[in-house]
Amino acid sequence: MDLKNKIFEIQKLISLNKKSQAKDQCEKLINKFPDNSFILNMYGLILQSVGRINESINYFERAIFNQSDNYAAMNNLANSYRNIYEFKKSEDLYKNVIKNDPKNIKALNNYANLKRELNHYKGAKALLLKALSIDKLNVPILTNLIVCCQGLGETIEAKKLALKILEIQPINTSAHKLLSSIVNYSKEPDHLDKMKELISDEILNNFSSSEKVQLFFAIGKAYEDVKDYKNSYNFLAKANRIEKQKNSFDLANIKRLFNNLVELFDTIKLENLPEIETKKKCIFICGMPRSGTTLVEQIVASHSQVRGAGEIHYLSKIINDHFIENNKFNKPKILNEMTKTKNLLLEKYHDILDAHQFGNNLITDKAPQNFLWIGFIKIFLPNSKIIHCHRNPKDNCLSIFKNYFSSSTMFWAYDQKDIAEYYILYSKLLEYWKTKFKNFIFDANYENIVSSPEKEVKKIISFCDLEWDPECLNFYKNKKTPVQTVSVSQASKPIYKSSVNSNEEYSKYLSGMFDILDRKL
């Protein structure tokens, strides 16, 4: 078999998700053709796709060394650097590709993704518009532009873009899902009728499982808007069932992590910790997903002295990369870092935040599941503030059941029992943290905020040691902090009460979840 056919065979294995076989075949080719830039780049992509990022960097660099104008390898190298938060290296590579290959749509799109990750949404939008000027019908670019417009609060433009995609590809389920997050079906029911046309066996059988999930979540949301809760639940249940089957998930591993955290901090003495002073201070807004963290961040980040970083996952990655080995906490390393005035976690976390160029020294970090790391924040980032968001457990768990989450840390979110059991674990861990660190955590209750906004918002701002700023009540006008989560449609609205006790409409369908909450809370 000649080289061209062998490469085609490997590419086919990659398309079929047979990455192990593709990797083995690619290694054999590299042994025969160690300086072939195309093969080196292809092997780097395989490594990148299985999470071996640092190794992929080596092969992309070799590909570029052997062919200086291999802009595909340069773009892929930039992606790998972005994955390990080497943002400056990543940006320089994207710029170099675009300078030498101005019509490289992949590089423009990836550079836009980097801009968006750094909360530079206007810059991201400009890059995507440039890509569209090259190819006006490029659906991935149009899709990315919708996300960008939503983050900027440009809902009307986002809606137009979604409709444009559906003109090009009427059965594009991603566009249907994006449009469903914008449309209020009680006022505009036409789109629901169009989505219902896609659930005939003839069309549905040609969809991938991911496409079915997107469509079913979108239809479930639409039926809720028109208060048809039975049909809403039926489609949400279908979406959740498919997504659960796609993902391997074991609740026992999560239980082990929660138990290990308690065991670790039960044995760590917190007396005589060194004084840690930094100019940059963080307000960590955490809790269960869908507990009101986006609302609270928008409120706090509307303050003139605060900038919102949004839902970033740097803290979790640093802890996993440097303090966990073989699924166990490295206690000796933790104890050693505790003795330092400039510890590893603080240095790395602040270095990444500096790349955002916020221009403020008070930053919000709204990754909900940072509640796991409250002990680490207390030790290594003691000047921080912790705001714990919580709401009616049944409303919270229902909201999780109704939404799709792209993160691999959310595989527990697609089954009634798993959601409830995770909530119980979270609840117990929060009680542990609050007992151990009494005045370090502020409880922000969603129901209290929506019933008495000014009173509760003033409490939050006071806890953050800030002077009162009336703009915090106009949070829905806040353009400083783009929203990147499933809460994007709610973030641009004033406080509303319709989601309080929303579980009552679904109670007869979610007894499996609610019975566990009633029994164990």
Secondary structure, 3 states (H helix, E strand, C coil): CCHHHHHHHHHHHHHCCCHHHHHHHHHHHHHHCCCCHHHHHHHHHHHHHCCCHHHHHHHHHHHHHHCCCCHHHHHHHHHHHHHCCCHHHHHHHHHHHHHHCCCCHHHHHHHHHHHHHCCCHHHHHHHHHHHHHHCCCCHHHHHHHHHHHHHCCCHHHHHHHHHHHHHHCCCCHHHHHHHHCCCCCCCCCHHHHHHHHHHCHHHHCCCCHHHHHHHHHHHHHHHHHCCCHHHHHHHHHHHHHHHHHHCCCCHHHHHHHHHHHHHHHHCCCCCCCCCCCCCCEEEEEEECCCCCHHHHHHHHHCCCCCEECCCCCHHHHHHHHHCEECCEECHHHHHHHHCCCCCHHHHHHHHHHHCCCCCCCEEEECCHHHHHHHHHHHHHCCCCEEEEEECCHHHHHHHHHCCCCCCHHHHHHHCHHHHHHHHHHHHHHHHHHHHHCCCCEEEEEHHHHHHCHHHHHHHHHHHCCCCCCHHHHHHHHCCCCCCCCCCHHHHCCCCCCCCCCHHHHCCCCCHHHHHHHHHHC
